[in-house]
Amino acid sequence: HEYKDSGSYKLIIILTEDITERKQSQEKLRRYELLAEHSRDIILFIRVSDAHITEANAAAVRAYGYEPDELLGLSVYDLRSREARSDVSAQMKAAQEKGILFETVHVRKDGSTFPVEVNSKGVSIGGSQWLISVVRDITKRKQAELKLRNQEMILQEAGELAHVGGWEFDPANLEGTWTAETARIHDLDPETEINAARGLSFYRGESREKIEAAVKNAINLGKPYDLELELVSANGGHKWVRTICRPVVENGRTVRVRGSIQDITERKNFEEALRASENRHAAILKTAMDGFWLLDEQGRLL
């Protein structure tokens, strides 16, 4: 602004600065701070030179049970269970080189431990090397995995005891899978790859006709089946099986065909032996010279 005062000129210069970019950077930084503070995952900023934690979010404070100033005085080693500390050096090196995702065990201030998944990556700031680690408590996931493994073990043992296996295949390409017990029923290695065509090839004669028709109806019509059939295993053994199918139908189309198979050879052999015995006894009774009768507990003739 220029003006005249008592015959002399004075000049006032007003400087303005465009701070749009700075304001945007500040707003972006604040958004990142909010993301870190409200994240349910633990976020740690670690100095590579001494493995010390220099920044931690609120989730970290809650998870480990330390006060913020206590947590920032710890190193990565302090957060590891004793058994997992030997891995720290190699994992930090891998994180610096290309980033790393791994599972380990962390310890709280009270000495209790919990399983975690760590996603760690190296960054360079101001000429110094740092690690940013996002840590997730996977206690519930581990409990679910253990429960699932136990259930699978129970099902496997039950299947072996009852000689029952499971199977399924994709009707689009007929590629499938089956359980170890199903493979054993067919006298095959459990690792053997399977498809619908190979599964059907173990049946012969009338049994082959029945199973092919049933599978066709399952694919085209979504129709379940429950059949007792005779098959010839990979070792040439003749077996009787009960196979049950429950197609998975979505929007009127069969998308999966799955079911179970049980080795009922022993039951069939017993039934056949029983029928043979009954026939022998019936023949004896018909040809016997003597008379026979059967009374109930009250002495009535049956």
The 8 nearest C-alpha neighbors of each residue, nearest first, counted from 0:
[[1, 11, 10, 12, 2, 13, 9, 3],
 [0, 2, 10, 11, 9, 3, 8, 12],
 [1, 3, 9, 8, 4, 0, 10, 11],
 [4, 2, 8, 7, 6, 9, 5, 1],
 [3, 5, 7, 6, 8, 2, 9, 1],
 [6, 4, 7, 3, 8, 9, 2, 1],
 [5, 7, 4, 3, 8, 9, 2, 1],
 [8, 6, 4, 5, 3, 9, 2, 10],
 [9, 7, 3, 2, 4, 10, 6, 1],
 [8, 10, 2, 1, 3, 7, 11, 4],
 [9, 11, 1, 0, 12, 8, 2, 3],
 [10, 12, 0, 1, 13, 9, 2, 14],
 [11, 13, 0, 14, 10, 1, 15, 9],
 [14, 12, 11, 15, 0, 10, 16, 1],
 [15, 13, 12, 16, 11, 17, 0, 18],
 [16, 14, 13, 17, 18, 12, 19, 11],
 [15, 17, 18, 14, 19, 13, 21, 20],
 [16, 18, 19, 15, 20, 21, 22, 14],
 [19, 17, 21, 20, 16, 22, 23, 15],
 [20, 18, 22, 21, 17, 23, 24, 16],
 [19, 21, 23, 22, 18, 24, 17, 25],
 [22, 20, 24, 18, 23, 19, 25, 17],
 [23, 21, 25, 19, 24, 20, 18, 26],
 [22, 24, 26, 20, 21, 25, 27, 19],
 [25, 23, 27, 21, 22, 26, 28, 20],
 [24, 26, 22, 28, 23, 27, 29, 21],
 [25, 27, 29, 23, 24, 28, 22, 30],
 [28, 26, 24, 30, 29, 25, 23, 31],
 [27, 29, 25, 31, 30, 26, 24, 32],
 [30, 28, 32, 26, 27, 31, 25, 33],
 [31, 29, 27, 33, 32, 28, 34, 26],
 [30, 32, 34, 28, 29, 33, 35, 27],
 [33, 31, 29, 35, 30, 34, 36, 28],
 [34, 32, 36, 30, 35, 31, 37, 29],
 [35, 33, 31, 37, 32, 36, 38, 30],
 [34, 36, 32, 38, 33, 37, 56, 31],
 [35, 37, 33, 56, 57, 34, 38, 32],
 [36, 38, 34, 35, 33, 39, 57, 58],
 [39, 37, 35, 40, 36, 34, 58, 41],
 [38, 40, 58, 37, 41, 135, 36, 35],
 [41, 39, 135, 38, 134, 58, 42, 133],
 [40, 42, 59, 134, 58, 133, 135, 43],
 [43, 41, 133, 56, 55, 132, 134, 40],
 [42, 44, 55, 132, 54, 131, 45, 133],
 [45, 43, 54, 131, 53, 52, 130, 55],
 [46, 44, 52, 130, 51, 129, 53, 50],
 [47, 45, 129, 50, 51, 48, 49, 52],
 [46, 48, 50, 129, 49, 128, 45, 130],
 [47, 49, 46, 50, 128, 51, 129, 127],
 [48, 50, 51, 47, 46, 74, 45, 52],
 [51, 49, 47, 46, 74, 75, 45, 48],
 [52, 50, 74, 46, 49, 45, 73, 75],
 [53, 51, 45, 71, 74, 44, 54, 73],
 [52, 54, 71, 44, 45, 51, 46, 55],
 [55, 53, 44, 43, 52, 71, 56, 45],
 [56, 54, 43, 42, 59, 44, 57, 53],
 [55, 57, 36, 59, 58, 42, 35, 41],
 [56, 58, 60, 59, 36, 61, 55, 37],
 [57, 59, 41, 61, 60, 56, 39, 62],
 [60, 58, 41, 62, 57, 61, 56, 55],
 [59, 61, 57, 58, 62, 63, 65, 64],
 [62, 60, 58, 59, 64, 63, 57, 65],
 [61, 63, 59, 60, 64, 58, 107, 41],
 [62, 64, 107, 60, 65, 61, 108, 59],
 [63, 65, 61, 108, 62, 60, 107, 66],
 [66, 64, 70, 63, 60, 69, 108, 67],
 [65, 67, 69, 68, 70, 60, 64, 61],
 [68, 66, 70, 69, 60, 65, 71, 55],
 [67, 69, 71, 70, 66, 72, 65, 73],
 [70, 68, 66, 72, 67, 71, 65, 73],
 [69, 71, 67, 72, 68, 73, 65, 66],
 [72, 70, 52, 68, 53, 69, 73, 67],
 [71, 73, 69, 70, 68, 52, 74, 51],
 [74, 72, 70, 71, 51, 77, 52, 75],
 [73, 75, 51, 76, 77, 50, 52, 72],
 [74, 76, 78, 77, 50, 51, 79, 73],
 [75, 77, 79, 74, 78, 84, 87, 50],
 [78, 76, 74, 75, 79, 73, 106, 80],
 [77, 79, 105, 106, 75, 76, 80, 74],
 [80, 78, 105, 76, 77, 106, 84, 83],
 [79, 81, 83, 105, 106, 82, 104, 84],
 [80, 82, 83, 84, 79, 85, 76, 106],
 [81, 83, 80, 84, 85, 79, 104, 86],
 [82, 84, 80, 81, 85, 86, 79, 104],
 [85, 83, 86, 87, 81, 79, 82, 76],
 [84, 86, 83, 87, 82, 88, 81, 89],
 [87, 85, 84, 89, 88, 83, 90, 91],
 [88, 86, 90, 84, 89, 85, 91, 76],
 [87, 89, 91, 90, 86, 92, 85, 84],
 [90, 88, 92, 91, 87, 86, 93, 85],
 [89, 91, 93, 87, 92, 88, 94, 86],
 [92, 90, 94, 88, 93, 89, 87, 95],
 [93, 91, 89, 95, 90, 94, 88, 96],
 [92, 94, 90, 96, 95, 91, 98, 97],
 [93, 95, 98, 120, 99, 91, 92, 96],
 [96, 94, 121, 92, 93, 97, 120, 98],
 [95, 97, 93, 94, 98, 92, 121, 120],
 [98, 96, 94, 95, 93, 99, 120, 121],
 [99, 97, 94, 120, 119, 95, 93, 96],
 [98, 100, 94, 119, 118, 93, 101, 120],
 [101, 99, 118, 117, 119, 98, 116, 102],
 [102, 100, 117, 116, 99, 103, 118, 115],
 [101, 103, 116, 115, 117, 104, 100, 114],
 [102, 104, 115, 114, 116, 83, 101, 105],
 [103, 105, 114, 113, 80, 115, 79, 83],
 [106, 104, 79, 78, 80, 112, 113, 114],
 [105, 107, 112, 78, 80, 79, 111, 110],
 [108, 106, 63, 110, 109, 111, 64, 112],
 [107, 109, 110, 64, 63, 65, 106, 111],
 [108, 110, 107, 111, 64, 106, 63, 112],
 [111, 109, 107, 108, 106, 112, 80, 105],
 [112, 110, 107, 106, 109, 113, 108, 105],
 [111, 113, 106, 105, 107, 110, 104, 80],
 [112, 114, 105, 104, 138, 106, 115, 111],
 [115, 113, 104, 137, 138, 103, 136, 105],
 [116, 114, 136, 137, 135, 103, 102, 104],
 [115, 117, 102, 135, 134, 101, 103, 137],
 [118, 116, 134, 101, 100, 133, 102, 119],
 [117, 119, 100, 133, 132, 99, 134, 101],
 [120, 118, 132, 99, 94, 131, 98, 117],
 [121, 119, 98, 94, 130, 131, 95, 99],
 [120, 122, 95, 130, 94, 129, 131, 98],
 [123, 121, 129, 128, 130, 124, 120, 95],
 [122, 124, 128, 127, 129, 126, 125, 121],
 [125, 123, 127, 126, 128, 122, 129, 121],
 [126, 124, 127, 123, 128, 122, 129, 46],
 [125, 127, 124, 123, 128, 129, 122, 47],
 [128, 126, 124, 125, 123, 129, 46, 47],
 [127, 129, 123, 47, 122, 124, 46, 126],
 [130, 128, 46, 47, 122, 45, 121, 123],
 [131, 129, 121, 45, 120, 44, 122, 132],
 [130, 132, 44, 120, 119, 43, 45, 121],
 [133, 131, 119, 43, 118, 42, 134, 130],
 [132, 134, 42, 118, 41, 117, 119, 43],
 [133, 135, 117, 41, 116, 40, 132, 42],
 [136, 134, 40, 116, 115, 137, 41, 117],
 [135, 137, 115, 138, 114, 116, 134, 113],
 [138, 136, 140, 115, 139, 114, 135, 141],
 [137, 139, 141, 140, 114, 136, 142, 113],
 [140, 138, 142, 141, 137, 143, 136, 144],
 [139, 141, 143, 137, 142, 138, 144, 145],
 [142, 140, 144, 138, 143, 139, 137, 145],
 [141, 143, 139, 145, 140, 144, 146, 138],
 [142, 144, 140, 146, 141, 145, 147, 139],
 [145, 143, 141, 147, 146, 142, 140, 148],
 [146, 144, 148, 142, 147, 143, 141, 149],
 [147, 145, 143, 149, 144, 148, 142, 150],
 [146, 148, 144, 150, 145, 149, 143, 151],
 [149, 147, 151, 145, 150, 146, 152, 144],
 [148, 150, 152, 146, 147, 151, 145, 153],
 [151, 149, 147, 153, 152, 148, 154, 146],
 [150, 152, 148, 154, 149, 153, 155, 147],
 [151, 153, 149, 155, 150, 154, 148, 156],
 [154, 152, 150, 156, 155, 151, 157, 149],
 [155, 153, 157, 151, 152, 156, 158, 150],
 [154, 156, 152, 158, 153, 157, 151, 159],
 [155, 157, 159, 153, 158, 154, 152, 160],
 [158, 156, 154, 160, 155, 159, 153, 161],
 [159, 157, 163, 155, 161, 162, 156, 160],
 [158, 160, 162, 156, 157, 161, 155, 180],
 [161, 159, 157, 158, 162, 156, 163, 155],
 [160, 162, 158, 163, 159, 157, 261, 262],
 [163, 161, 159, 158, 262, 261, 160, 164],
 [164, 162, 261, 158, 161, 260, 180, 159],
 [165, 163, 181, 180, 260, 259, 178, 158],
 [166, 164, 259, 178, 177, 258, 260, 181],
 [165, 167, 177, 258, 257, 176, 259, 178],
 [166, 168, 257, 256, 175, 176, 258, 177],
 [175, 169, 167, 174, 256, 173, 255, 170],
 [168, 170, 173, 255, 171, 174, 172, 175],
 [171, 169, 173, 172, 255, 168, 218, 254],
 [172, 170, 169, 173, 254, 174, 255, 168],
 [171, 173, 174, 170, 169, 168, 175, 194],
 [174, 172, 170, 169, 195, 168, 194, 171],
 [175, 173, 194, 168, 172, 169, 195, 193],
 [168, 176, 174, 194, 167, 193, 169, 173],
 [175, 177, 167, 166, 193, 168, 194, 178],
 [178, 176, 166, 165, 181, 167, 179, 182],
 [177, 179, 181, 165, 180, 164, 166, 182],
 [178, 180, 189, 182, 181, 183, 177, 164],
 [181, 179, 164, 183, 182, 178, 184, 159],
 [182, 180, 164, 184, 178, 183, 179, 177],
 [183, 181, 187, 189, 179, 185, 180, 184],
 [182, 184, 186, 180, 185, 181, 187, 179],
 [185, 183, 181, 186, 182, 180, 262, 232],
 [184, 186, 232, 182, 183, 187, 233, 181],
 [187, 185, 183, 184, 233, 232, 182, 234],
 [188, 186, 182, 185, 183, 189, 233, 191],
 [187, 189, 190, 191, 182, 183, 186, 179],
 [190, 188, 179, 182, 191, 187, 183, 178],
 [191, 189, 188, 192, 179, 182, 187, 193],
 [192, 190, 188, 189, 193, 187, 182, 176],
 [193, 191, 190, 194, 176, 175, 189, 177],
 [192, 194, 175, 176, 191, 197, 174, 198],
 [195, 193, 174, 175, 197, 196, 173, 198],
 [194, 196, 198, 173, 197, 199, 174, 175],
 [197, 195, 199, 198, 194, 200, 173, 193],
 [198, 196, 200, 199, 195, 194, 193, 201],
 [197, 199, 195, 196, 200, 201, 194, 193],
 [198, 200, 196, 197, 201, 202, 195, 207],
 [199, 201, 197, 202, 198, 196, 203, 207],
 [202, 200, 231, 230, 199, 198, 232, 203],
 [203, 201, 230, 207, 200, 199, 206, 231],
 [204, 202, 207, 206, 230, 205, 201, 229],
 [203, 205, 207, 206, 208, 202, 209, 229],
 [206, 204, 208, 207, 209, 203, 202, 228],
 [205, 207, 209, 228, 208, 204, 203, 202],
 [208, 206, 202, 203, 204, 210, 205, 209],
 [209, 207, 205, 211, 206, 210, 212, 204],
 [210, 208, 206, 212, 207, 211, 213, 205],
 [209, 211, 213, 207, 212, 208, 214, 206],
 [212, 210, 214, 208, 213, 209, 207, 215],
 [211, 213, 215, 209, 210, 214, 208, 216],
 [212, 214, 210, 216, 215, 211, 209, 217],
 [215, 213, 217, 211, 216, 212, 210, 218],
 [214, 216, 212, 218, 217, 213, 219, 211],
 [215, 217, 220, 219, 213, 214, 218, 222],
 [218, 216, 222, 221, 214, 215, 220, 219],
 [219, 217, 215, 216, 221, 253, 220, 214],
 [220, 218, 216, 217, 221, 215, 253, 252],
 [221, 219, 216, 222, 217, 218, 253, 215],
 [220, 222, 217, 246, 218, 253, 219, 248],
 [221, 223, 217, 220, 216, 224, 246, 218],
 [224, 222, 245, 244, 217, 246, 221, 225],
 [223, 225, 244, 243, 226, 213, 222, 245],
 [224, 226, 243, 242, 244, 223, 227, 241],
 [227, 225, 242, 241, 228, 224, 243, 210],
 [228, 226, 241, 240, 242, 239, 229, 225],
 [229, 227, 206, 240, 239, 226, 241, 230],
 [228, 230, 239, 238, 206, 240, 202, 237],
 [231, 229, 202, 201, 238, 237, 232, 239],
 [230, 232, 237, 201, 236, 235, 202, 238],
 [233, 231, 185, 235, 236, 234, 186, 201],
 [232, 234, 186, 235, 185, 187, 231, 236],
 [235, 233, 232, 236, 186, 231, 185, 187],
 [236, 234, 232, 233, 231, 237, 186, 230],
 [235, 237, 232, 231, 234, 238, 233, 230],
 [238, 236, 231, 230, 232, 235, 229, 239],
 [239, 237, 264, 230, 229, 236, 231, 240],
 [238, 240, 229, 264, 263, 228, 262, 230],
 [241, 239, 262, 263, 261, 228, 227, 242],
 [240, 242, 227, 261, 260, 226, 228, 263],
 [243, 241, 260, 226, 259, 225, 240, 261],
 [242, 244, 225, 259, 258, 224, 260, 226],
 [245, 243, 258, 223, 224, 257, 246, 225],
 [244, 246, 223, 258, 257, 256, 247, 243],
 [247, 245, 256, 221, 257, 255, 217, 248],
 [248, 246, 255, 253, 254, 256, 245, 249],
 [247, 249, 253, 252, 254, 251, 246, 221],
 [250, 248, 252, 251, 253, 254, 247, 255],
 [251, 249, 252, 248, 253, 254, 247, 221],
 [250, 252, 249, 248, 253, 221, 220, 254],
 [253, 251, 248, 249, 250, 254, 221, 219],
 [252, 254, 248, 247, 221, 218, 255, 249],
 [253, 255, 247, 248, 252, 170, 249, 169],
 [256, 254, 247, 169, 253, 246, 168, 170],
 [255, 257, 246, 167, 168, 247, 169, 245],
 [258, 256, 167, 166, 245, 244, 246, 255],
 [257, 259, 244, 243, 166, 245, 165, 167],
 [260, 258, 165, 243, 164, 242, 166, 244],
 [259, 261, 242, 164, 241, 163, 165, 243],
 [262, 260, 163, 241, 240, 162, 263, 164],
 [261, 263, 240, 162, 264, 239, 184, 241],
 [264, 262, 240, 266, 239, 265, 261, 267],
 [263, 265, 239, 267, 238, 266, 262, 268],
 [266, 264, 268, 267, 263, 269, 262, 239],
 [265, 267, 269, 263, 268, 264, 270, 271],
 [266, 268, 270, 264, 269, 265, 271, 263],
 [269, 267, 271, 265, 266, 270, 264, 272],
 [270, 268, 272, 266, 267, 271, 273, 265],
 [271, 269, 273, 267, 272, 268, 266, 274],
 [270, 272, 268, 274, 273, 269, 267, 275],
 [273, 271, 269, 275, 270, 274, 268, 276],
 [274, 272, 270, 276, 271, 275, 269, 277],
 [273, 275, 277, 271, 276, 272, 278, 270],
 [276, 274, 272, 278, 273, 277, 271, 279],
 [275, 277, 273, 279, 278, 274, 272, 280],
 [278, 276, 274, 280, 279, 275, 281, 273],
 [277, 279, 281, 275, 276, 280, 274, 282],
 [280, 278, 276, 282, 281, 277, 275, 283],
 [281, 279, 283, 277, 282, 278, 284, 276],
 [280, 282, 278, 284, 279, 283, 277, 285],
 [281, 283, 279, 285, 280, 284, 278, 286],
 [284, 282, 280, 286, 281, 285, 287, 279],
 [285, 283, 281, 287, 282, 286, 280, 291],
 [284, 286, 282, 283, 287, 281, 280, 288],
 [285, 287, 283, 284, 282, 288, 281, 289],
 [286, 288, 284, 289, 285, 283, 290, 282],
 [289, 287, 286, 290, 284, 285, 283, 291],
 [290, 288, 287, 291, 284, 286, 285, 292],
 [289, 291, 288, 292, 287, 284, 285, 286],
 [292, 290, 289, 293, 284, 287, 288, 294],
 [291, 293, 294, 290, 300, 301, 289, 299],
 [294, 292, 301, 300, 295, 291, 299, 298],
 [293, 295, 300, 298, 299, 301, 292, 296],
 [294, 296, 298, 299, 297, 301, 300, 293],
 [297, 295, 298, 294, 299, 300, 293, 301],
 [298, 296, 295, 299, 294, 300, 301, 293],
 [299, 297, 294, 295, 296, 300, 293, 301],
 [300, 298, 294, 295, 297, 301, 296, 293],
 [301, 299, 294, 293, 298, 295, 292, 297],
 [300, 294, 293, 299, 295, 292, 298, 296]]
